């Protein structure tokens, strides 16, 4: 129980009562003049919210307040507070009859011509496998906004040491509510949301593994019921626990939107998972991978995305996509076959193994977006996640198109890193395979972690940090830093880190690589050539 007295001094304890703020506080989707505030409360029919500029102090007379009705079914409440000042840090809390929640910190977006914008990127948090230590470390970062790229929850029945709630695969609204509630009670997650505002998009495990607009590999209508009902249940639960400023409040599945930091940058949040995705190529009834009508975005989102990319009113376009956009085609043995039992994530196209669940499975759509990025002339960056590993790609997305926008891929929070899923002996196979993937500038397949972006008028700098998810109190270690200058997308530059960093020292010590840490590309190709793709793919999503 968390009970307080005076709302202007919310850290003063009093006697316990039955009101409980069971999941802390959080804020979402900031704009220059507004932000969504959230909490969950038990034991009350109504709750008051309070917000004050951090510079004024909690006891300031300038506190803004309002009252919300609490839905007894789930207890989650949120309010979109407007009329705020741009680029301003605020403190906020909730009260019931003078008894208070914890105090949170949030920040509105800047307007005008800001000189800096700092983001933290994360994805892929399987609560059942390891600790969410990354959340705690991001809470300590000096960032303006946290961007979650998907798989905030895992809908599966869990294969790790920590028991999931419910102890079965999520299918109903009650199931998804319970799973979100468990993750949001985690101490590291409480710290993350109390420290920073978040903008979140979903990926497949927020609904079902390898999902697309009309179903999912892991959805059986005989066992799980109609797909439309399961999808809507997942979307409603998500809006309760991770509220977004929806373009259509009646449609919680319509999550694509953009966030603008003055004329410095526009963060374009696409939904490459549900909104317009055709079934993955290679599945029964799916169209061929090179079908010109194949869609990853859908018509409405595609038109919107073209407008956003072509809009030059922001100096930078930060294009978010849940899944990796850069080509990751892997050569396979001359037989051109995968192991029996490999799921639909991978297929064979033109003699290469292609992950049809990523943009590689939608090459015509990717080439279209690449042309829009090329027209911007070198002021765009692509950010993605999903693959439980960290990458830097050069930014050429289609044949005949120069480097137009480098891609920065953030690692997973707690899901098993890619390298730890490969068969024994993969290092030896990697050494034999050599450099294989075009466009890879750096990779790290072994660590959990997160990525931060520093956006300035002149450059975007991405920094990767590793965290040991076995330890809930583990520190973070900087592992790599890359920078792209405005107008020069083909001139990615790796920056030096602290030479005492053990992760960075280990990376520099690896011999025989023509490019830093290209072992990642070699790992993938070697596993594929040795017949390991099936093993890798079958375990990749876990």
C-alpha positions as CSV (number, residue, x, y, z in Angstrom):
1,X,0.0,0.0,0.0
2,X,1.2,3.5,-0.8
3,X,-0.6,6.1,1.3
4,X,0.2,9.8,1.8
5,X,-1.5,12.9,3.1
6,X,-1.0,16.4,1.6
7,X,-1.0,16.2,-2.3
8,X,1.6,19.0,-2.3
9,X,3.9,17.0,-0.1
10,X,3.3,13.5,-1.5
11,X,6.2,11.8,0.3
12,X,4.8,12.3,3.8
13,X,3.6,8.9,5.1
14,X,0.4,8.4,7.1
15,X,-1.6,5.4,8.4
16,X,-2.5,2.7,5.9
17,X,-5.8,2.6,4.2
18,X,-7.3,0.3,1.6
19,X,-6.4,2.4,-1.4
20,X,-3.5,0.9,-3.3
21,X,-1.5,2.3,-6.3
22,X,-0.4,-1.1,-7.3
23,X,1.5,-0.3,-10.4
24,X,3.1,3.0,-9.8
25,X,2.7,5.8,-12.3
26,X,3.7,6.4,-16.0
27,X,3.4,8.9,-18.8
28,X,3.1,8.5,-22.5
29,X,3.1,10.2,-25.9
30,X,4.4,13.6,-25.0
31,X,3.8,16.6,-27.3
32,X,5.0,20.1,-27.1
33,X,1.9,21.1,-25.0
34,X,0.5,17.9,-23.6
35,X,1.3,14.4,-22.2
36,X,-0.7,11.4,-21.1
37,X,-0.6,10.6,-17.4
38,X,-1.4,7.0,-16.1
39,X,-1.8,5.0,-13.0
40,X,-3.7,2.0,-11.6
41,X,-5.6,2.2,-8.4
42,X,-7.5,-0.3,-6.3
43,X,-10.1,0.5,-3.6
44,X,-11.4,3.8,-5.1
45,X,-14.1,4.9,-7.5
46,X,-12.4,8.2,-8.3
47,X,-8.8,9.5,-8.4
48,X,-7.3,13.0,-8.6
49,X,-4.3,13.8,-10.7
50,X,-1.8,16.5,-10.0
51,X,1.0,18.0,-12.2
52,X,3.5,20.8,-11.6
53,X,6.6,22.1,-13.4
54,X,9.6,20.5,-11.8
55,X,11.2,24.0,-11.5
56,X,8.3,25.1,-9.3
57,X,8.7,22.4,-6.7
58,X,6.0,20.0,-5.4
59,X,4.7,22.5,-2.9
60,X,4.0,25.1,-5.6
61,X,0.7,26.8,-5.8
62,X,0.8,26.3,-9.6
63,X,-0.3,22.6,-9.3
64,X,-2.8,21.6,-11.9
65,X,-5.3,19.0,-10.9
66,X,-8.3,17.1,-12.2
67,X,-10.5,14.1,-11.3
68,X,-11.0,10.7,-13.1
69,X,-13.5,7.9,-12.7
70,X,-11.9,4.5,-12.1
71,X,-13.2,1.5,-14.0
72,X,-13.5,-1.3,-11.4
73,X,-12.9,-4.0,-14.1
74,X,-9.2,-3.1,-14.4
75,X,-8.4,-0.1,-12.3
76,X,-6.3,1.7,-15.0
77,X,-6.8,5.4,-15.5
78,X,-5.2,7.9,-17.9
79,X,-5.7,11.5,-18.8
80,X,-4.3,13.6,-21.7
81,X,-3.2,16.8,-20.0
82,X,-3.0,19.8,-22.4
83,X,-2.0,23.4,-22.0
84,X,1.6,22.7,-21.0
85,X,4.8,24.5,-21.8
86,X,7.2,23.0,-24.5
87,X,10.5,21.4,-23.5
88,X,9.5,21.4,-19.8
89,X,10.1,18.8,-17.1
90,X,7.1,18.1,-14.9
91,X,6.4,16.2,-11.7
92,X,3.0,14.4,-11.3
93,X,1.2,12.1,-8.9
94,X,-2.3,10.8,-8.2
95,X,-4.3,11.0,-5.0
96,X,-7.5,9.5,-3.4
97,X,-8.8,11.6,-0.5
98,X,-5.3,13.0,0.1
99,X,-3.5,9.7,-0.1
100,X,-0.9,9.7,-2.8
101,X,0.8,7.6,-5.4
102,X,4.6,7.8,-6.0
103,X,5.7,10.9,-7.8
104,X,6.7,10.6,-11.5
105,X,8.8,12.7,-13.8
106,X,7.8,13.5,-17.4
107,X,8.8,16.0,-20.1
108,X,7.0,17.7,-22.9
109,X,8.6,17.9,-26.4
110,X,10.5,21.0,-27.4
111,X,9.2,23.3,-30.1
112,X,11.0,25.9,-32.2
113,X,14.6,24.9,-33.1
114,X,16.0,22.7,-30.3
115,X,19.7,21.9,-30.4
116,X,19.4,18.4,-28.9
117,X,16.9,15.6,-28.4
118,X,17.8,12.4,-26.5
119,X,16.0,9.1,-26.9
120,X,16.4,5.6,-25.4
121,X,15.4,2.6,-27.5
122,X,14.5,-0.9,-26.2
123,X,12.6,-4.0,-27.2
124,X,12.0,-7.7,-26.5
125,X,11.4,-8.2,-22.8
126,X,10.5,-11.8,-21.9
127,X,9.7,-11.6,-18.2
128,X,9.8,-15.4,-17.8
129,X,13.5,-15.8,-18.9
130,X,15.6,-13.1,-17.3
131,X,15.4,-9.9,-15.2
132,X,14.3,-6.6,-16.7
133,X,17.5,-4.9,-15.6
134,X,17.7,-2.8,-18.7
135,X,14.6,-0.9,-17.5
136,X,16.4,0.1,-14.4
137,X,19.5,1.3,-16.2
138,X,17.4,3.3,-18.7
139,X,15.7,5.0,-15.8
140,X,19.1,6.4,-14.9
141,X,19.9,7.7,-18.4
142,X,19.5,11.5,-19.1
143,X,17.0,11.1,-21.9
144,X,13.9,13.0,-23.0
145,X,11.9,10.1,-24.3
146,X,11.9,6.3,-24.2
147,X,10.8,4.6,-27.4
148,X,9.7,0.9,-27.0
149,X,10.0,-0.9,-30.3
150,X,7.8,-3.9,-29.5
151,X,7.5,-7.1,-27.5
152,X,6.8,-5.2,-24.2
153,X,5.2,-8.5,-23.1
154,X,5.5,-12.1,-24.4
155,X,2.1,-13.8,-24.9
156,X,3.6,-17.3,-24.6
157,X,3.2,-19.7,-21.7
158,X,6.9,-19.1,-20.7
159,X,10.0,-21.3,-20.7
160,X,12.1,-19.6,-18.1
161,X,12.5,-19.8,-14.3
162,X,10.0,-17.1,-13.5
163,X,6.3,-18.1,-13.5
164,X,4.1,-16.1,-15.7
165,X,0.6,-14.7,-14.9
166,X,-1.5,-16.3,-16.3
167,X,0.5,-19.6,-16.5
168,X,-0.8,-20.1,-20.1
169,X,-0.6,-18.5,-23.5
170,X,-2.6,-15.2,-23.5
171,X,-5.7,-15.3,-25.7
172,X,-8.5,-13.3,-23.9
173,X,-8.6,-9.8,-22.7
174,X,-8.3,-11.0,-19.1
175,X,-5.1,-13.0,-20.1
176,X,-3.4,-9.9,-21.6
177,X,-4.5,-7.7,-18.7
178,X,-2.9,-10.1,-16.3
179,X,0.3,-10.4,-18.2
180,X,0.7,-6.6,-18.5
181,X,-0.1,-6.3,-14.8
182,X,2.7,-8.7,-13.9
183,X,5.3,-6.8,-16.0
184,X,4.2,-3.4,-14.7
185,X,4.7,-4.6,-11.1
186,X,8.3,-5.4,-11.7
187,X,10.5,-3.0,-9.7
188,X,12.8,-2.2,-12.7
189,X,9.7,-1.4,-14.8
190,X,8.3,0.8,-12.1
191,X,11.5,2.8,-12.0
192,X,11.6,3.1,-15.8
193,X,8.1,4.6,-16.1
194,X,8.5,6.8,-13.1
195,X,11.6,8.4,-14.6
196,X,10.7,9.1,-18.3
197,X,7.8,9.4,-20.7
198,X,7.4,6.6,-23.2
199,X,6.1,6.2,-26.8
200,X,5.5,2.5,-27.6
201,X,4.6,0.5,-30.7
202,X,3.7,-3.2,-30.7
203,X,5.3,-6.3,-32.3
204,X,4.2,-9.9,-32.6
205,X,4.6,-11.1,-29.0
206,X,2.4,-8.3,-27.8
207,X,-0.3,-10.3,-29.7
208,X,0.9,-13.7,-31.0
209,X,4.2,-15.0,-32.5
210,X,4.8,-14.1,-36.2
211,X,1.5,-12.2,-36.4
212,X,0.2,-10.5,-39.5
213,X,-3.0,-8.6,-40.1
214,X,-5.1,-11.7,-40.6
215,X,-3.6,-14.2,-38.2
216,X,-0.4,-15.5,-36.7
217,X,1.8,-18.6,-37.0
218,X,1.1,-19.2,-33.3
219,X,-2.6,-18.8,-33.6
220,X,-4.9,-21.8,-34.0
221,X,-8.5,-20.7,-34.4
222,X,-9.8,-24.1,-33.2
223,X,-7.8,-23.7,-29.9
224,X,-7.7,-19.9,-29.5
225,X,-10.9,-18.8,-31.2
226,X,-11.3,-16.2,-33.9
227,X,-8.2,-14.1,-34.7
228,X,-10.2,-10.9,-34.8
229,X,-11.3,-11.4,-31.2
230,X,-7.8,-12.2,-29.9
231,X,-6.3,-9.2,-31.8
232,X,-8.9,-6.8,-30.3
233,X,-8.4,-8.2,-26.8
234,X,-4.6,-7.6,-27.1
235,X,-5.2,-4.1,-28.4
236,X,-7.6,-3.1,-25.7
237,X,-5.4,-4.4,-23.0
238,X,-2.4,-2.6,-24.5
239,X,-4.3,0.7,-24.6
240,X,-5.2,0.3,-20.9
241,X,-1.6,-0.3,-19.8
242,X,0.4,1.6,-22.5
243,X,-2.0,4.3,-23.7
244,X,-1.2,6.0,-27.0
245,X,-2.7,9.1,-28.5
246,X,-4.8,7.2,-31.1
247,X,-5.9,8.8,-34.3
248,X,-9.2,6.9,-34.0
249,X,-10.0,6.1,-30.3
250,X,-12.5,3.5,-31.5
251,X,-9.7,1.5,-33.1
252,X,-7.0,0.5,-30.7
253,X,-5.2,-1.4,-33.4
254,X,-4.4,1.8,-35.4
255,X,-1.1,2.6,-33.6
256,X,1.0,4.3,-36.3
257,X,1.7,8.0,-35.5
258,X,4.5,10.5,-35.4
259,X,6.1,12.6,-32.7
260,X,7.9,15.9,-33.5
261,X,10.6,17.7,-31.6
262,X,10.3,21.1,-33.1
263,X,12.0,21.5,-36.4
264,X,14.9,19.2,-35.3
265,X,13.4,15.8,-35.8
266,X,10.2,13.8,-36.4
267,X,10.0,10.3,-34.9
268,X,7.8,8.3,-37.4
269,X,6.3,5.3,-35.6
270,X,5.2,2.8,-38.1
271,X,3.3,-0.4,-37.5
272,X,5.0,-3.1,-39.6
273,X,3.4,-5.9,-37.7
274,X,-0.4,-5.7,-37.9
275,X,-1.8,-2.6,-39.8
276,X,-1.2,-3.8,-43.4
277,X,1.0,-6.8,-43.2
278,X,0.3,-9.6,-45.7
279,X,0.9,-13.2,-44.6
280,X,4.6,-14.2,-44.5
281,X,5.8,-15.6,-47.9
282,X,6.1,-19.4,-47.9
283,X,3.1,-20.0,-45.7
284,X,0.1,-21.8,-47.4
285,X,-2.0,-19.3,-49.3
286,X,0.5,-16.5,-49.1
287,X,1.6,-14.5,-52.2
288,X,5.2,-15.0,-53.5
289,X,7.9,-12.8,-51.9
290,X,8.4,-10.7,-55.0
291,X,4.7,-10.1,-55.7
292,X,4.5,-6.4,-56.5
293,X,1.2,-6.2,-54.5
294,X,2.7,-7.6,-51.4
295,X,2.2,-5.3,-48.4
296,X,3.8,-4.7,-45.1
297,X,2.2,-1.3,-44.5
298,X,-1.2,-1.3,-46.0
299,X,-2.6,1.5,-48.2
300,X,-3.6,4.1,-45.6
301,X,-0.4,3.8,-43.6
302,X,1.7,3.7,-46.8
303,X,0.3,7.0,-48.0
304,X,0.7,8.5,-44.6
305,X,4.3,7.3,-44.4
306,X,5.2,8.7,-47.8
307,X,3.9,12.1,-46.6
308,X,5.9,11.9,-43.4
309,X,9.1,11.0,-45.1
310,X,8.7,13.6,-47.8
311,X,7.9,16.3,-45.3
312,X,11.1,18.4,-44.9
313,X,9.9,20.7,-42.2
314,X,12.0,18.6,-39.7
315,X,15.8,18.5,-40.2
316,X,15.9,14.7,-39.4
317,X,13.4,11.9,-40.1
318,X,13.8,9.1,-37.5
319,X,11.9,6.2,-39.1
320,X,11.0,3.5,-36.6
321,X,10.1,0.0,-37.7
322,X,9.7,-2.9,-35.4
323,X,11.5,-5.4,-37.7
324,X,14.9,-5.0,-39.4
325,X,14.6,-3.2,-42.7
326,X,18.1,-3.8,-44.1
327,X,18.8,-6.9,-46.2
328,X,19.8,-10.0,-44.2
329,X,19.9,-12.6,-47.0
330,X,22.1,-15.6,-46.0
331,X,23.8,-18.0,-48.4
332,X,22.8,-21.7,-47.7
333,X,24.1,-25.0,-48.8
334,X,23.8,-25.9,-52.5
335,X,20.8,-28.2,-51.8
336,X,18.8,-25.0,-51.1
337,X,16.8,-26.5,-48.3
338,X,16.3,-25.8,-44.6
339,X,16.1,-28.2,-41.7
340,X,12.7,-29.9,-41.4
341,X,10.5,-28.1,-39.0
342,X,11.8,-24.6,-39.6
343,X,8.9,-22.3,-39.1
344,X,7.6,-19.6,-41.4
345,X,10.1,-17.0,-40.3
346,X,12.6,-18.2,-42.9
347,X,12.2,-19.4,-46.5
348,X,14.5,-19.9,-49.5
349,X,14.4,-17.2,-52.1
350,X,16.8,-17.2,-55.1
351,X,19.1,-19.6,-53.4
352,X,19.3,-17.6,-50.2
353,X,17.7,-18.0,-46.8
354,X,15.5,-15.0,-46.2
355,X,13.7,-14.1,-43.0
356,X,10.2,-13.5,-44.5
357,X,9.1,-12.0,-41.2
358,X,11.4,-9.0,-41.6
359,X,11.4,-6.5,-44.5
360,X,13.3,-9.1,-46.6
361,X,10.0,-10.8,-47.0
362,X,8.5,-7.6,-48.5
363,X,11.2,-6.4,-51.0
364,X,8.9,-4.4,-53.2
365,X,7.5,-2.4,-50.3
366,X,11.0,-1.9,-49.0
367,X,12.3,-0.6,-52.3
368,X,9.4,1.9,-52.4
369,X,10.3,3.3,-48.9
370,X,14.0,3.3,-49.9
371,X,13.2,5.6,-52.8
372,X,11.3,8.0,-50.5
373,X,14.3,8.0,-48.1
374,X,16.7,8.6,-51.1
375,X,14.7,11.7,-52.1
376,X,15.3,13.3,-48.7
377,X,19.0,13.6,-49.5
378,X,20.7,12.2,-46.4
379,X,18.8,13.4,-43.4
380,X,17.1,10.2,-42.2
381,X,17.9,7.3,-39.8
382,X,16.1,4.0,-39.5
383,X,15.7,2.4,-36.0
384,X,14.5,-1.1,-35.4
385,X,14.7,-4.1,-33.0
386,X,13.1,-7.6,-32.9
387,X,16.2,-9.8,-33.5
388,X,17.7,-9.9,-30.0
389,X,21.0,-8.5,-31.2
390,X,22.6,-5.1,-32.0
391,X,23.5,-4.0,-35.5
392,X,24.6,-1.1,-37.6
393,X,23.8,-1.2,-41.3
394,X,25.1,1.1,-43.9
395,X,21.7,2.1,-45.2
396,X,21.3,0.8,-48.8
397,X,17.9,-1.0,-48.9
398,X,17.4,-1.8,-52.5
399,X,19.5,-2.8,-55.5
400,X,20.7,0.3,-57.4
401,X,20.0,2.7,-54.5
402,X,22.9,4.3,-52.7
403,X,23.2,4.5,-48.9
404,X,20.2,6.7,-48.0
405,X,19.7,6.1,-44.2
406,X,21.8,4.1,-41.8
407,X,19.9,1.6,-39.7
408,X,20.6,1.2,-35.9
409,X,19.2,-2.0,-34.4
410,X,18.8,-2.1,-30.6
411,X,19.3,-5.4,-28.7
412,X,16.8,-7.2,-26.5
413,X,16.0,-6.4,-22.8
414,X,15.8,-10.0,-21.5
415,X,14.9,-12.4,-24.3
416,X,17.7,-14.8,-25.2
417,X,20.4,-13.1,-27.3
418,X,20.8,-14.4,-30.8
419,X,24.3,-15.9,-30.4
420,X,23.2,-17.8,-27.3
421,X,20.6,-19.6,-29.4
422,X,23.0,-21.0,-32.0
423,X,24.3,-24.6,-32.1
424,X,27.6,-25.5,-30.4
425,X,30.7,-24.7,-32.4
426,X,29.2,-21.6,-34.0
427,X,32.4,-19.6,-33.3
428,X,34.5,-22.0,-35.3
429,X,31.9,-22.0,-38.1
430,X,31.8,-18.3,-38.1
431,X,35.6,-18.0,-38.5
432,X,35.3,-20.4,-41.5
433,X,32.5,-18.5,-43.1
434,X,34.2,-15.1,-43.1
435,X,32.5,-11.8,-44.0
436,X,29.2,-12.4,-45.9
437,X,26.5,-9.9,-45.3
438,X,26.8,-6.8,-47.3
439,X,26.1,-3.5,-45.6
440,X,26.9,-4.6,-42.0
441,X,29.2,-2.2,-40.3
442,X,29.0,-3.6,-36.7
443,X,27.1,-6.2,-34.7
444,X,26.8,-7.7,-31.3
445,X,24.8,-10.9,-31.0
446,X,25.8,-11.9,-27.5
447,X,24.5,-9.2,-25.1
448,X,21.3,-7.8,-23.7
449,X,21.1,-4.0,-23.6
450,X,19.6,-0.9,-25.1
451,X,20.5,2.0,-27.4
452,X,20.4,5.7,-26.9
453,X,20.2,8.4,-29.6
454,X,21.5,11.9,-29.4
455,X,20.0,14.0,-32.2
456,X,21.5,17.4,-33.0
457,X,21.1,19.6,-36.1
458,X,24.5,18.3,-37.4
459,X,24.4,14.6,-36.5
460,X,22.7,11.6,-35.0
461,X,24.9,9.7,-32.5
462,X,23.8,6.2,-31.4
463,X,25.3,4.5,-28.4
464,X,24.8,0.9,-27.4
465,X,25.0,-0.3,-23.8
466,X,25.1,-3.9,-22.5
467,X,23.5,-5.1,-19.4
468,X,23.6,-8.6,-17.7
469,X,20.0,-9.7,-17.4
470,X,20.9,-12.5,-15.1
471,X,21.5,-9.8,-12.4
472,X,18.7,-7.5,-11.4
473,X,21.2,-4.9,-10.1
474,X,23.9,-5.2,-12.9
475,X,25.4,-2.0,-14.2
476,X,25.5,-1.0,-17.8
477,X,28.6,-0.9,-20.0
478,X,28.9,1.2,-23.1
479,X,29.8,-1.1,-26.0
480,X,29.8,1.0,-29.2
481,X,29.0,4.5,-30.5
482,X,28.3,5.4,-34.1
483,X,27.6,8.8,-35.7
484,X,26.1,9.9,-39.0
485,X,26.4,13.5,-40.1
486,X,23.5,15.4,-41.6
487,X,23.6,15.0,-45.4
488,X,26.2,12.2,-45.4
489,X,24.4,8.9,-44.9
490,X,27.2,6.9,-46.5
491,X,29.8,8.2,-44.1
492,X,29.0,6.4,-40.9
493,X,31.8,6.9,-38.3
494,X,32.6,4.8,-35.3
495,X,33.5,6.9,-32.3
496,X,35.9,5.9,-29.5
497,X,34.7,4.8,-26.1
498,X,36.3,4.7,-22.8
499,X,39.3,2.3,-23.3
500,X,38.6,0.8,-19.8
501,X,35.2,-0.5,-20.9
502,X,35.6,-4.3,-20.7
503,X,33.0,-4.9,-23.5
504,X,34.7,-2.4,-25.8
505,X,38.1,-3.8,-25.0
506,X,36.9,-7.4,-25.8
507,X,35.5,-6.1,-29.2
508,X,38.8,-4.5,-30.2
509,X,40.7,-7.7,-29.2
510,X,39.0,-9.9,-31.8
511,X,41.5,-10.5,-34.6
512,X,41.1,-11.0,-38.3
513,X,38.0,-8.9,-38.9
514,X,37.9,-6.5,-41.8
515,X,35.2,-4.5,-40.1
516,X,34.6,-4.2,-36.3
517,X,32.5,-7.0,-34.8
518,X,31.4,-8.4,-38.2
519,X,31.4,-11.7,-36.4
520,X,27.7,-11.2,-36.2
521,X,27.2,-11.6,-40.0
522,X,29.6,-14.5,-40.0
523,X,27.7,-16.2,-37.3
524,X,24.4,-16.1,-39.2
525,X,26.0,-17.3,-42.4
526,X,27.9,-20.0,-40.8
527,X,24.9,-21.3,-38.9
528,X,23.0,-21.3,-42.1
529,X,25.7,-23.1,-44.2
530,X,26.0,-25.8,-41.5
531,X,22.3,-26.5,-41.5
532,X,21.8,-24.4,-38.3
533,X,19.2,-22.0,-39.7
534,X,16.4,-24.3,-38.7
535,X,17.7,-24.5,-35.1
536,X,18.3,-20.8,-34.9
537,X,14.9,-19.8,-36.3
538,X,13.0,-22.3,-34.1
539,X,14.5,-20.7,-31.0
540,X,15.0,-17.1,-32.3
541,X,11.7,-15.8,-31.0
542,X,12.2,-17.3,-27.5
